[in-house]
């Protein structure tokens, strides 16, 4: 059966969702020779995956995953990574600020992909225990309004495909499935995309997954976040309809800034930058976090527009609420105790 899927993909055709689900299951359970698996994944990436193929792979992975029912209307903010621009951990900082604004945040991620420092890395450096068991992670979410769900704990089957992915050494469908596989299945989502050709595909996928509202974002300079440097294209999924518009930072009184103003470096530097933003330090890094927090607030219906969202986010930082959220997250994840 896999040979039929391979022939279809190599011939430039698309798999339907059920074919993609079956295909993914075979890949995940090592029922395919490495050469054939590599050929299929490479061919899919070359001609670009569509929404049905993403849905099929997601279904196969969810069938093997640990899923949590929190009973909460959650948001996740993340990027696919891979933009190669070495910005600091903007979406991670924005997640902390959004949580301090009252939006329950289920942050799902892993260590670095192509950036130097991943979401898991910087949260751990800030003191958060990222390797909590699922029940602990859910309890943290209930107590503090934010938790981190370390992807390898919820999708252990992905380790089966790991050696092949490393051997291939190029991006495949698995590289950008991560943001779509949150084990809490959030109803709201902000996803940054490094590859503009995937933006509409991911938007249609989120609509098929039933998200109440979601933003899929890609900046003109390639950033997989809302950029304070240049225009960002936003595909907004709302009421089962797609809306498409451009966000100019100058329209919000942001900038002008250069990309170098928001770049990070190693783990120590990125962690320091996040701390400085939460301390209220002014400048382009703060503006980047305010923009991305505002996007989360709008997506979750907590702000009527970006201007209001940025104001709410700034107040949360300047009042100390965001630091309070982080301190509680660190303390409860480590010792089961709230400190604020």
N, C-alpha and C positions, 0 to 999 in steps of 0.2 A: 504493500500500500504506500509506503514511504516513497518508493520509486515513482509512483504516479504523481505524488505531490511535488517531488523534485523536478520531474519532467514539465509539469505545469508551470512552476515558478521560473525555471530556466527559460521556458518559452515565452516569458513575459506576462503570463496570466496571473490572476490573483486567486488566492484561496478564499473560500467562504469561511464564516466563523467556525462552523463545525469541523471543516477540514483543518483549519489552523489549530483548533483545540486538540484534535487527534494527533496532528503533526508535532505539536509542542510536547504532548504527553510522551510520544515515542522518543523525542530528543532528551527529555528529562529523565527517562528511565533507561537510557543507554541501550536502546534497541536499534540503534543506527550506527553504521560504520562512521568513523570520524571524517573520512574523506567526503562521504555523502552529506553528512551534517554540515560540514564546512561549506560545501558547494551550495546547499540550500540557503544557509544564512547569508552567505556572500551575495547570492543572486537576489534575495529579498532586499538587501540593503542597497544594491546597485539600482534596482528599479523602484525603490522606496515602498515601504509597507503601507497598506491602507487600513481604515478603521476596523473592518471585519477581521483582518489578520491580527491586529492588536487585541481585539476583543477575544478572539479564540485563544491566544497565548495567555491573556489575563485569566480566562476561565480555567485553563489547565493549571496555572500556578495557584489560583485560589483553591482549587480542589485539593491541593497538597499543603496549603498554608494553615497556620494557626490564626483563626479569625476571632476578633473580640467584639462583643456586643456591648457597647458602653451605654446605650440609651441616650446619648448626647448628640446634639447637632454640632459636629466638629468641623474644624478647618485644618488643612495642611498647606504649608507654604514651602515650596522647594523648587529647585531647578534640576534639569537633567544633568548639569555639568557638561564638560566638554567644550566650553566656549574658548578655552585657552587664554583667557584675558587676565587671569590671576587676580581677580577682585577679592576683597576680603569677604567674610561669610555674612553677606547682607541678608539673605533670607532667614538665616538662623537668628540674627539679631532682631529682625522684623517679627519673627515668631514669638520671641520673648516679649516684645513690646505689645503685640496684638493680644497675647494672653493677659497682660497687665491691664489691658483695656476692656477685659471681660469676655473675650471670645475664647472658648475652650479649644486648645490647639493640640492636635495629635501629630507630632513631628516624627516623620518616618524617614530614615536615611541610613547611610553607611559611611564608612571611612572614605577618604578622597578617591575620586575616579581619575580625572586628569588634572584637577586643581591640586595645589600642594596640600591643602588642608580641607577635609570634609566636615560636614555638620557634626558627625559623631566625635571627631577629633577635638573640635573647639569646645563643644559642650563638656566633654570629659575634662579638658584642660581648665574649664571654669569650675569644675568640681562636681559635676553631675555624674551619678552612677548610670551609665548608658546600658549596662549589661544586666538589667533587672529582668526577673522572670515575668511573663505576661501578666500574672495577677498583681504583681508589685507595680508594674508600669501602669496598669489600669487604675490602681489605687492612687498612685501619684497624680494621675489626671483628674480624678475625682476630688482630691484634696487641694490641688494647687491651680487647676485649670490649664495645665500643660504637662505633657509627658513626651518622652522620647522612646520610640519603638525601633530597636536596632534590627535592621532588615534581616540579617542572617538568622536571628532567632525565630522569625516568623515565616521565612521561606527557605528552610534548610535544603530543600530539593535543588535549589540553584547551585549548590556546591557541586552537583553532578555534572553540570555543564561548564563549570569553571575552568578546568584544564583545557578544554577545546577553545574557549574564548581567549585564554591567554596564548594559546598556540596560534590562533588566527591573528591576534595582534591588531585587529581593526574593529571599529564599532559594528555592532550587530543590533538586532531588535531588542536584545536583553539590556543594552546600555541605557535605553530611555524608557523601559517598562517600570523601573523603580518607583517613580512618582505616581504611577497608576496602581500600585499594589499595596497601598496603605492597609494594614490588617484591621484598622478600625472603620474602614469604608466611610470616610468623611463625606458630609453632604455639600460642603463648600471646599473649594480648592483654588489655589493660585499656583500655576506651573509655569516655570520658565523653560523655554526651548532654545537650544543653541543652533539648531538647524531650521531655518525658516521654511523649508519645504515640508516640514512635519507639523507646522503650527496648526493648519486646518485639520489635518488628520487626527491629531491629539484632541482638538476641540470636538470633532464629531465622535471620537471615542468616549470622551467624558459625557457627552449628551446621551450616548447609548448606555453608559453605566448608570445613568439616572441622577447625576449631580443636580442639586437644586440650583446652584449657581457656581460658575467657575470662570476664571480668567486664564487664558493661555497667552503668554507674553514673549516677545522677542524684540530686542532693541536693534536699531540700525547699525550700531557698532558691533553687533554679535552677542551682546550680553544676554544671559538667560534670566534676567531680572529687569524690573523697571529701572531705566537708566536716568541718572541726573545729568548725563553728559549729552545725550541726543534723544531723538524721538524714539518712542517705543510703540510697536504695533500691539494692540490688544484685541484678542478674539474673546468676546464676552458671551458665555452660555447662560441664558436666562429664560425661564419659562419655555424650555424646549426649543429655543430659537437662538441663532447665532447673530451677534452684532459685531461689527468690525470698525475699529477706529484707531486713530493715532493720538498718543499722549505726548505733548511737547513740554519738557520741564520748564521752559521759559514762561509758558502760560500760567504756571503756578508760582512764578517768582523764584524759581530754582536755577542756579548757575549764573553765568556760564562756568563750567568746570571742564577739566581734562580727564581722560581715562586714568592717568597716573595718580590723580587725586584720590581715587577710590581703590587703588590696587593694594594688595596685601603682600604677604611673603610666606615665611615659615609659620609653624604653629604658635610660637611665642609671640610673633608680631601680630598675627590675626587675633589671637586672644586678647592682646593688649588693646587693639583697635576696638573690639567689641566692648571691652570694659570702659574705654574712654567715651564711646558713644552713650553707654548707659549712665556714665557719670555726668552727661550733659554737655560734653565738649562740642562746640559749634564747628561748622564747616561742611565740606562736601560729603564726608562719610555719614554724618548725621542726616543730611538731606537724602542720601540714598536709602537709609533705613526708614525715614519718615515716609518717603514715597511708597516704598514696598509695604509698610504697615498700613498706609492709607488704602492701598489696593486690597489688602486683606479685609479691612474694615468695610469697604464698599461691597466686596463680594459677600460678606456675611450679613449685610444689611444694617451695619452699625454706623454708617456714615452716608450722607446723601450725595456727597461728591468728594473729590480728592482733596480739595482745600479743607473741608471739615475734617476729613480723615487725618490729614497731616497735623491739624491743630490738636485733635484728640490724642494722637500719638505723642506729640511734643509735650503735652500736659502730663501724660503718664510717665515719661522719662524725667521731666523736670521736678515732678512731685516726689520722686523716689519710688513710685509704685512698681516700676519695672525691676529695679534692684530688689525690691521686696519679693517680687515673684521669683526671681532667680535664686535668692537666698533660701526661700521655701523649697524650691525645686531641688537645690543641692542638699539641704538638710533632710528632707523627707526621702529622697532617693537613697541617701546614705544610711540614715539612722531611723527613719520612720517618724521624725519629729518636725513639727512646724515651728519656725523661729520667729515669725512675724504675725 
